Amino acid sequence: MVTKDNAVYLRKFCPKCGESMSLISTDYEYYKTCDDYLKPPDLPEHANTVVLKGCPFDCGVCPQHQNHPCLALFNVTDECNMKCHICYHSSYPGAGNHRSMDDIKKMLSTLLKSEKEPDLIQVTGGEPSTHPQILEILTYLKNAPVRHLMLNTNGIRIAEEESFAKALKKLGVGFEVYLQFDSLNSESLKDIRARDMMDIRLQALERLERLNISTTLVSVIKKGLNDDEIPELIDFARKYRCIRGVVFQPIQDVGRVESQDDFRLTLTEIRQNIIDDAKNPFMAEDMIPLPCDPHKICVGYAAKNFKEGYADLLPVTGKLPKSAITEHKGTVSFEQDRDFVKNVVETINLETAMGEAILKDKIKQKLFCCWPSFLTPKNMGYEHVFRVVIMEFTDVYNFDTTNIKRECNFMVEPDKLIPFSTHNMGIPQSQ
């Protein structure tokens, strides 16, 4: 790593290309803070591959990997009802390849070998709602020993088919919609998604709100296009009772990226945009690194009190002592560590920034004793949680095996678990 002024660069050497420098952070002080949050590795329970060529050619997961699956992604189809200009999976109409239920069962079995009780499964694609058995798949995975289940969707079927949305509601507690929501501007949506999706998104959100289905908005951020909308998107999310937060993802240069010039943003640029926003209460101390993969994931949690059509937010991450966050068992589930629960908080799942939880009365009293007018302990639940997450992935520009080995998002295959970044980059595997 090389620093210049307040920026951090990855200095790379290639026998063919020579030396190059890649900007990986615009905030040197925050970069150093990330190292302070780094926790000891929390290894998968089982390795599916052996070490032959070294990282990243032995993914599967191999014994050198230093994190268990915080987030397990089940890609159930390559089919999509859109052809976005930006798509990490290069999906499109007619791609097909719907995974069979037998495949899904094998994928779950592979996951459970490495993680007996997964915290989060996200069903993705392609557009997973195009799969003819999507409800059967969701029901099957919901009945598995998984703490939280998500559907990653563009929202078209939710907007157009009320019966489908009602079927999602029946999945009950522990299910959430991960809704693609990049912009409030029609022209920006056309640039990213190749069509104006604003009406569809609003229709989907109105239906999710009426049914009170937990929803997270996920925004792909492109430099010079929608990065100035980050504060506006957070403000917009506060107008819906069903929304649990917003995830910002700078473009990963993989799959289909029909963009030219400089479209890249770093995590720290997005973070600075958030903490500079006078409308939301998240300050620098509230947007913290996640110990599992601190240089790649940043999160801020707040207590949420929804009244008169708008959410008041009280950030809590800045109130937690760092030692309580870094000195605990497990990478994802803070609530599995009884000592941590006893002293700080049972439910704020900092590791994946995605998950359902309920605060215990004594813990709530400790967190909210200074703000009795904001929330009372007895009425605190998942609907009173709001999170802002920045999740940056690795590509050829910022590739670093140190980060790859700590990546906690995995694409699940019938016989392997492959880190999300290396899966999307299409790196040839040795086995």
N, C-alpha and C positions, 0 to 999 in steps of 0.2 A: 504494500500500500504506500502511496505517496500523497503528501498533503501540500496544498498550495493555497495561501490565504486561509479561507475557512472551508475549502473543499477537499474531498478525499477522492483519489483516483486509484484505479486498479492498473498497475503497470504490468503489461503482458509482453511476452517474447515468443515469437514463432519463427521456426527455421526458414519458412517460405516468405512470410509477410514482414518479418522484422519486428521492431518494437512498436507498441501502441499504448495509448492511455485511455481508460474508460472512466468517466465520471460515475461514481457510485454513491456519493453523498455530498450535499451542499452545506452540511452542518457538522463540522469537525467535533464540536463539543458533544453533540448528540451521538455521533459515531462512537466516541469514547464511552459514553453512557451505556451504549448497547453492550459493550464488552463487560461492563460492570454487572449487567443483568444476566450474563451467560451462566447457565446452570449446568451441573454435571449431566452427562448423557443418560437418557432413559431408554434403554435398548428394547427392541422388539422381543417378544417372547420366543420367537422361532425364526430362523433364517431359512429362506427357500433356495438360495443359491450360495455357491462357494466363491472365494476370492481367486480369480484366475489372472485377470489383467489389471485389476485395481479399479478404483472409482474413475469414471462413471460407467464402466463396461460390464459390471457384474450385478446390476440392479435386479432385485427380485423378491425380497430384500436380502442383501448380503451381510455377513457378520461385521463388516466395518461401519455399517450405518449406525448413527448415533441418536436416532429418535424413533419412537414407535408411531403408529399411524394416529395422529390427532384427528385428521380428516381423511376418510376413505371415500374415494369417488368411484361410483359404479357407472361406467359409460355403457348405457343400455342400447344405444343405437347411433349410427352415423347419419341417419336421416334427419332432415330439418325442413321446416316450412318457410325458411328464410335463407338468403345467401348474403350474409353480412360482409362488409368490406374488411372487417376485423374478426377473425375466428381462430382460436388456438387449435381447433380440431379440423379446420377446413371442411366443415360439413356443408351440405347443400341439398336442395330438393332432388330426390331420386338416388341418393347415396345408399339408402337402405341399410342392410346389415343389422336388423333387429336381433338382439341377443335373445336366445331361448331361455325358458325358465330353468332348464338344466344348466346352462351357462351361469345364470344368476346364482343358483345353488352352489355351484363350484366356486364362484367368486366369493360368496359369503364364507364357505368352508376355509378357503385360503386365508381370508382376513382373520377368521377366528383362531387360526393357528398362531398368528403373530400377535393377536390382541383378543383375549378371551371375552372381554366386555367392551367393545368399541364405544367411544364417546359420540362419534358423529359419522353418519353415512350420508353422503350427498349423491342423489341420483341425477345423472347428467347425460350429455350426448355430444353431438347432435341436439335435437330438441326432444327430450324424453317423452313429452306428452303425445308425440306422434306414434309411439310404440303401441301396438294394438293390445298389449297386456300390461300397460303401465300401472293400472290400478291393482292388478294382481301382484305385480312386482313390489309396489309400495307396501301393500298389505303384508306380503311375505317378509320383507325387511323390517317392517314395523314390529312384527311379532318375534323378531330375532333379539338376542341379548344386546341391544344397542340403546344408548341413552337418548339419542336425538336423531331424527331423520329429516332430511331436506330434499326438496324438489327444485332443481335448478332449471328455470324456464323463462322463455320470452313472454309468457303471459297470454299468447293468442288464444289458446284453448280455454283458459280460465275466463277470458273476456267474452268469448263467443258461445260457450257451452255452460250454462248454469248447472246442469246436472253433474258435470265433471267437477266443478268447484264444490258442490255439495258432497260429492263422494270424497274429496280431499278433506273436507271438514270432519267426516266420519272417522278419519284416521286418529283423531283425538289429540290428547296432550302429548307433547314430544314430537309433533310434526310441524314443519315450517316450510314456507315457500321462499325460495331464494330468487327474487324477481329481477330480471335484467332491467336496469333503469339508468341510462347513461346521461341523459340530458333532458332539459325542459324546453329545448330549442329545436324546432323542426329541421332546420338546415344542418345542425350538428348531428341529429339522428340520421339524416340521409347520408352524411359523410361516413358515419360509423356502421350503420345498419342497412344502408342502401335503400331505405324507405322511411317515411315519417311514421314512427310508431307511437306518437304521443296519444292519440285517441285510444288505441288499443291498451296502452299502459294505464291510462286513467280508468278505463272501463274495468280492467282487471283489478286495479286497486279498490275501486268502489265495491266490487263484488267481494273481495277479500275483507274489506272493512265491514260490510254488512254481516258476513259470516263469522267475523272475528277470528280469522285464521292468521296465526303469527307469520309475519312477513319481514324479510330483510331485503333492502334494496342494494343491488350491486352495480357499480358504475365503472366502466372501463374509461380511463382518463387518457386523453390525447393532448399533448402539449400544443398550446395555441388554439385549441378548438373548444374544449369544454372544461379546462382546468380552472377557468374563472368562475365556473358554476358550482364549485365545491361548496362554498358557504350556502348558496341558494338551495342546493340539493339537501343539505342537512336541515335547513329551515323548512323545506317542503315536507320532509319526513316527519317533522314534529306535528304536522297537521292531521296525522292518522293515528288512531288508537291502536290499530293492528301492527304498525311498523315497530320493530324492535331495534332498528338501527340501519346504518349505511356502511357498505364495504366499498372502498375505493381501490381499484387495481390499475396501476399504470400498464400500458400496453406491453405485453411480452412479445418479442419479435420472433414468433413461431407461427406455424400454420399459414393462414391467409391473412396477410397484412398489406392491404392496398393503400399504402400511405407513402409519401415521399418527404424529403427534407427531414428536419429534426422533429420527430414525434415523441421522443422519449422524455419521461419525467422520472425523477428519483422519488423514493419514499419521503425523503426529507423535504422536498419541495411541496409535496401534498400536505405533509404535517405542518409546515410553516403557514400554508394557506389556511389551515383549520385554526391554528392558534392565533393568527392575526385577525380572524373574523370577530368583529365586535358583537355580532348577533348571538353567537353560541358561547356557552360558558366554559368550554374546554380550553384550559391554559396549557403551557408547556409541561407543567408537572403532571397534568392529567393524561397526556398522550405518551404512553410509556412503551418500551420494547417488551415483547413477549420472551420469556426466558428460553423457550424451546428453540426459537430461531430469531434472535433479537434484531439482527440486521435486516431481516426481511419482513417482519410483521410488527406493526405498531397498533396499539389499541387504547381507547379511552372508554370507560364505563361510567354511566350516570344513573342515578335514581330518576324515575320519570313519574310525574304527576300530571295526568291528562285532565284538563278542565276547560270548558268553553271552547272546545275545538282546537286546542293547542297544548303542547306538552312543555311544562316547566321541567328543567333538567338540573340536577345537582350532581356534578362529577364526584366520583368516589375513589377512582384509581389513585389520584394524587394524595389521598388521605391514608392510603395503606403503606405501612413501612416496607421498604424494599426487601428486607430480610424475610418478611412473611410471604413474599411472592417467589423469591429465589430458593429459599431453604425449605422446600417441601418435597414430598414424594410425588412421582408421576409427572408427566409433561403436560397433561391436559386437565385432569379432573382434580381441582383443588379440594372439592368436597369429599374426595376419597381419603384425604389425609385428616384424620380426626383431630390431631393437634392444631393443624392450621384452622380447621373449622371452629374449634373451641376458642381460639384467640382472635380470629379476624372475621371471616365471612364464609359461609358455606356455598353460596350460589354463584358468585361472579366468576364465571368460567373464563379466566384470562387467556388460557392457552390457545384455544381455537377461536375465541371471540364469538363463538356460536354455541348456544346451548341453553337448555331450560333449567331453572332453579328457583328455590324458594328460601328466603332468609329465615333463620330461626329467631325467635323473639329476643333471646339474650344477645345474639350477634347483631340484630337490628338496633337494639338499644345502644350498643357500642358505636355503631356507625352513625346513627342519626340523633344521638343525644344532644348534639349542638344545634340541631335544626328541628325542634319539635313541631314547628308550624308547617313544615314541608310535608312530611309523611309520618304516620304513626306506624309502629312496628306491626300491628295486627293486620294491616291491609296491604302488606308488601308481597308481591308475587312477580312472576315473569313478565306480566303486562306492565310492570312498573320498572322495567329495565330498558335502557337505551344505550347502544354502543356505537362507536365510530371506529372503524378498522381500516388500516392501510395494509394491503398485502401485495408485496412485490415478488415477482418470480424471476428465475434465472433464465438467461438465453445466451447466445454466443457473445453478446456484447459484454455482459457482466459475469460470465461463467467463472465459478470459483468452487473447487471441489470441497473446500471447507464448509461452504454454505449448503452444497448439495447433500453432504453427509448429515446435516442437521435438518434437512427439509422434512416436515411432518405431514405434508399433504401427499397422498399416494393414489395413483390410479390402480384400481384393483382389476387384475386379469384372472382367468380361471386357475392359473397356477403360479402367479407372481403378484407382488406389490411393487410398483415402480414409482419412484418420486415423480411428482407432477411435472416438474421442469424438464427432467431428462426424458420422460415419456413424450412430452410435446416436441422436444428437440429432435426426436427420432434417432437418438444415438444407438448405433448397432451394439447389440448385447453379445457377450462371449458365450452365453449358454441359454 
